[in-house]
Structure formats: structure tokens, C-alpha cells
């Protein structure tokens, strides 16, 4: 067992790359314990083990968690919250002053037992996931919003859901979007594409690039149509591309695109910025579907410091407010037209400096500071009326 800290921030859990990035940034500013579940089929191992990540730099404590832990009848038998509570209590000397950051509604039973302040940091519209019981998730969200001192969704749409469907006091909410690493932000704005990294060298310019998980939240039909209309443009894809799509048209379009684009596979998170900087134009081709539509676009924040022009579909509500930093389109034809216009401009749309300036505050380090300031403000009381808290939430949003 690693050393016990007096009042660390406890982050439950860091199963996603964006949560590990956030936890790493937070650990630079304050003592923090990052918990990483290891899903097991049967039996619960009581011991934890420490695991060190170098990209990002983060010490994590891995613990076993039974598959189906949140579902009846497994949760009745396991009482997983008691086991997790004991684990958390052993990691700090002063639990009453140790903030617990819960990243999923399924930890609501743990949050209700925690003696210190609770932060609900929601990076997904969990109620919108296929295969989950929406009624159960809404109930857990209500419990989490009730017990939390601060509720920090990463988008306005999730915040709206918390207020309208989960009964959250508006005054508890601070929207904390996704971000990029502080080290990704250059000293000055980049006004042109940088050197091509391994895997793309030799690819003729101009290059349209896509980074991230190349799965079902992308509109492959739009990509194919745009590629058909711009044979002069090369396409590069950085990320895993074999997840099932569940849609025949999308699957066929992805197969077509994979035969014609340059796919370099998954890369460590820390290497993505080199690819983003090398593109002539960045493409964010989202499908309009939940839970993607209501979240926060990590791709957008990764591309900001690179400074390159961005063309995105309207598949992310958050991006509807980001013009002119990003050009929004609905169809492959519109996307191709945007590429044609950029070609005439030499792939300089005039907003390179504005994107760089926005990236300076859109970092994980700044997001960690936002969360710490949010908890320092304290929680509104039940007696506060909507009229009293609505102006405050509007300013923070």
C-alpha cells in the first residue's frame, strides 16, 4: 500500500484517458489518489496494487470490481460500496476533509457514505448510453446530485439534464469542459502545418486529418462523400478503427474509406499533438447521436493549440457555439466545399491566433483549478430559490 495522505483528493475512477489526464493535472496542484477499477468475473480481491503511468504521469491504485456490480441482484449480494469505502478510508488520514470525486453515477452509494465533500464530475450523458436502464441511471444521478457539494458536468446539455431531470440545484453546477495538456500549447501561434510525423511521411499535401477513436460516433458516410468530391486531398486517420459500428451504411463507408485513406493506428495520447500540428485541415466528423451529442469534444480541444483550420459536422452541441474557430457543415458536399475554400486560401483561414489564445485556457491544468475553486465556493442550501441561483449558473456557463 502506498503512503497514506492527510487530505488527498480521491478520484473514483480514472478508467478513461480524459480522466487520467484530469487526475494527472490535479495531482500537480494537490495531493491526489487516482483509483482504477479492474473488472473481474467472479470474486473480489481485497488488496490494491499501485500502477504507474508515464503518459500522462500518474500513480494509480488498481482495485478489483465485480462485473455487474451496480445491477440487481449482484449489488444486493456484494454491497460493493462498503468495500470501496473501506479502501478509500485506508488511503487518507483525515477523510472528513478529503474530497471524493465520483466520475459515474454508479458510485452514488459510495458517495452517500463518504464523510468528506463529494464532487460529481460527469464527463458523459450516461443516461443516453445504449444497454443501460435510463430509469436506474436517472435515479442514481438524482442521488449523486443530492449528496454532492459540487456537480461538474463537461457540457451545458448535461448540466441542463441534471437540473431538469435529476433535480440538481443550479447553484451546485459548474460546467468544466474537456481540454488539452498545458504542454501542448506552444509559446506562440502556429501559422502553418508542421513536419509530418512517422506514419505520414511521404504523404502528399494537402492533408485532412482525423484523430481519436475511429468508431461509431463518426459519420463515415459524410467522410466518404467528402473524399469522393475532393480527389486532390489526402486523408490521414490516427486512432483505433476496428470497433463494430452497428450500422450497415456506416460500416460499408468506413471500409471504403480505409482502402483510400492513410490509417496509422492507435498512438499514445502524448503523440497526438504532433499529428494534429501536421495536418493542413483538421476534421471532426461526428454523427449526431447520444451520448456523443451532449458531451464535450476532446478532439476540438486537442486541435486548438495546433492552430490548423477545423471543419466539423453538427454532431456535437458544444461545437455549435465554437464558430468561427471551427467551420460547421451538415453534409459531405458542404464539407467538400469548405475544403475547396480553404484550398483557395492556402489553408489559412485567419483564425490561427484566436485558436491558440483559446487553447491557453483550455488545458487540463486550468480544468483542475476550476474544480478546486468550485469546491471552495461551497454548496447552496436547499432554501435557495432558482431565482437566486440562476444568474450565478448563467455566468459560469
N, C-alpha and C positions, 0 to 999 in steps of 0.2 A: 504494500500500500504506500502511495506517495505521501508526503508530509501533509499534516492537517493544517489548514489555514484558519485564521480567526474568522473573517467575514468575507469569504470569496463570493463572487458571482457564480452561480451554478447554472449551467446551460444544459437543459434537458429537451432535445438532444441535438447532436451535430451530424445527423445521418446524411445531410445534403451538402454539396460543395459550397453553396452560398452560406449555409450556417457555419461551416468550418471557417470560411473567410471572415464572417462576422465575429466568431469567437476568437479568432486569431487577433483581429483588430482590437477587440475588447481587452484581451489579455495583455496587450501593450500598455493599456491605461490603468488597469486594476487587476488584482488577483482574481483568477477565474479558473473554474473546473469545468471542463468540457466532457460531457457524457455521450458515449457512442454505443447504441444497443447492438447486440449480436443476436439475431433471431435464431431460435432453436426449436426443433420439432417436439421434443419431449424432455421434461425435467428442467429444473432451474439450478444452475451452478451459482453458489453464493459468493464466490470470490470475483474480484475485478482484476483486470490487468491493464497496465499502462502501455499506451501505444503512442509513438512519436511520429508526427507528420512534419516533413520539411517543406511541403508545398501545398498549403501555407504552413508556416512554422506554428505548431500547436501540439501541446501534450493532451492526449485524450485518455479517458478511462473507459475501457470497454466492459460492458456488463451483459449478461445473458438475459434475454426476454423471450418468453414463450410466444410462438406464433398464435395469433388469435387471442392475445391477452386481453383485448378490450371487448370481446364478444361473449354473450351468454352461450353456454354455461361456464366457459373457461374462466372468465373473470370472477365468477362466484367461488370457484374452487381455488384459484390461485391467490386471490387478494393481492395482485401484483403491486398495488400502491403501498402496502405495508413493507414489502421487501425493498422497493425503491426508496421509500422514506428512510429506512434504516441505513441504506447505502449512502444516501445524501448526508444524513446526520453524522456519520462517521468521518466525513470529509471536511468538517468545519468545527471549530471550537465554540463559535457563537452563532447558532442557527437563527436566532431571533433577528439578527442584523445582516444575515446573508441572503441577498436577493436570489430568488429562483426564477429563471427564465424558461418558460414552457413554450415549445415550438409546435405543438399539435394539440388539438382539443382532447385527444385520448389520454392525456396526462392530467385531466381535471381532477380525478380522485386523489392524485398526489398533491396537486396544488391546494386542495381543500384541507390537507393535513399539515401543510408546511407552516412552521411557526413564524417565519420571516415574511418580508414583502414578496409578492408574486408579480411577474411581468408576463403577459401573454403576447408573445412575438409571433405573429401569424404571417407566414410567407406564402400561403396558398388559401384559395377558397375551397377548403376541404369538403364542404357540403356539395360541391359540384363534381366530385370525383365519381367516375363510374365504379360500380361494385360496392359502394358504401351505402349504408342506410341513412338517408337525409334526416329522418326524424331523430335518430340517435345522435348524429353529428350536431344538429341544432340544439339538442338538449345539453350536450357536452359544452358547446360554445356558450350557452347561457350560464352554465355553472362556472366556466372559466372567466367569463366577463364579470360575474358577480364577485368572485373571490379575488381577482387581480386588482392590484393598486394602479397598474397602468396597462393599457391594451394598445399594442403597436402593430397594426396591420401594415402591409407594404404597399397598399393601394387605397385609393378613395372608394372604389367599389366594395372592397372587403370591409372598410370602415362603415359604409352605408348599410351593408348586410348586418354587421354587428349591432348597430343602433336599431334597425327596423325589425330584424328577425331574432336577434339574440338578446335584446333588452339591455344593451350596454349603455351606460351613462355617457353621453357625448363628451363630457369633460374628461373622461378617462383616456380618450383616444388621441394618439399622435401617430400620423402616418409616417412610416420610415421605409422608403423605397429601397430596392436593391442598389448595388453600387459596383465600383471597381476598386482595385488596390490603389493606395496612395502612390506606390512606387511606379504605377503605370502612367501617371500623369507627368509629361515631360516639362522641362523648365520653361519652354515657350511653345507656342502653337506650331504644329507641323503643317506645312502648306502644300505638301505633295506626298505621294506614296513612298515608302521606304523600301529598302532592299528586300527581295524575296527570300524567305527562309527555306530551310530544307523541305523538300517535297513539292515545292512550287518553282524552284529554279528551272529556267528554261521555258517556262510557260509564257507565251507572247502576251504583251499588254494590248489593250486594257483588260483588266481582270475584275469581275464581280465576285465578291466573296461572302460566304456564309459560315459562321462559327457556331458551335454549340451542338446540342443533341439533335441529330437529323432524323427526327421521328414524326409522330402523328400530329404534333402541334404545328407542323409546317405545311404550307399549301403547295404540294408538288405539282398540281395541275397548273397553277399560276406560273411556277418556275418554268415548266416545260413550254408553255405558250410564250413566255418572255424569251426563252432561249431560241425558239423557232423564229422569232421575229428579229433577233439580233445575232446573226451568224458571225458578225465581226467581233463579238465579245466572248472572252474566255471566262469559264466559271470554275471557282475553287470552293471546295467544301471541307471544313475542318471539324471533325467530330464523329461519333459512332453513328452508323447508318443502317443497322440491321434489325432494329426493333420492329415488331409487327405493326402494321398500320390499321388493319381492320376495315379498310375501305378499298374496294377493288380499283376504282379510278385513281385514287391516290397511290396505291401500290404500283399500278402499271406506269404511272407518271414517274415515280421515283426510279423504277427500273430503267426507264428511257433516259432519265437524266444521268444516272450512274454510268451509262455507256458513253456519255458525251462530255461529262464534267471531270475535273481532276479531284478525286477524293483521296485525302491523305490520312484518314482515320482519326481516332481519338488522340488528343495531345494533352499533356499536363496543363492544368489551369494556368500556371505561370507562363506558359509558352504562347497562349492565345493572343496576347497583345502584339507579339511580333508578326503574327499573321494578319491581325486587324490593321496594323500600320502599313502592310504591304499591298493592300487592295487599292484599286482605283475607285471602287464604289462598294460600300457595304450593303448587303441585302438582308432584310428582316422579314421573311415571307410567312407570317403567321396565318394559320387558319382561325377563323372566328368561332371558337368553341371554349366551353368551360372545362377545367378551371383556368386555362391559359388567359382568356379574355379579361378576367378580373384580377390578374396578378400584376407583377412588376417585371418589366423586361430586362433581364440580366444582359442580354445581347446589346441593348441600347446603351447601357452604362459602360460596357466593355469597349464599345466603338467610340464613345465620346472623346476620350483622350487621344485616340488615333487621328481624329480630325477629318477623316475622309467623309465625303458625301454619303448619306444614308437614304435608301429607298425602302419603305416598309408598307406592308398591307395594313388594312384597318382591323387586324385581328387581335389587337391589344388596346383596351380602353385607355390605358395610361398614355399611349403614344399619340392619341388624338389631341393631346394638349402640348405636344412637343414640336410642332411646326414653328419656325422654319428649320430647326436643327435636323429634322428628318422630313423627307418628301413622302406623302401618303398616297397610295394607289389602291384600287379595288380589283383590277383585273391584270392578266398578263399583258394585254395590249397597252394598258396605261403604264405598266412597269417598263415595257419596251420603249414607250415614248419618253419616259423620264430618262432612260439611258441615252437615247438619241440626243436629248437636250444637253445632258452632261458631256457627251462626246463633243458637241459644238463648243462647249465652254472649257475644254481641256481638262475635264473632271475637277474643276474648281468652281464650287457654287457660291463662294463668298462668305460662307458661314464657318470656316475653319477655326477662326479665332473664338467665335461665340461658343463652339462646341468645346474647345479647350477650356475656356473660362467656366463653363458649366461643369466640366469634369473635375475641377479643383475642389468643388464642394460635394461632388457625388462619389465620395470614397467610403469604403467600409469603416475607416477610422472616424470619419465625420458621423456616420450612422451610429457607431458605438457611443460617441459623445452625445448624440441626440437622445439615445435611450437612457443614458445616465442622467441627463438633465431632466428627462420626463419623469423618472422616478423621484428625483429630488424635489420636483414640484408638489408631489403628494397627490392623493386621490380626492375627488369631490365627494361630498356627503350625499346621502340619499335625499336630503331635504332640498338640494339644489335643483332648481327647475330647469327645463330645457331652455327657457328664455335666457337664463343666466349663463348657461354653458355654451350655447350655440355660437355666440360671437367668438369665443375663445377657440373652439374647434375649427371655425372657418378660417381664422388667422393661421392656425397650424397647418391646415390642409393646403 
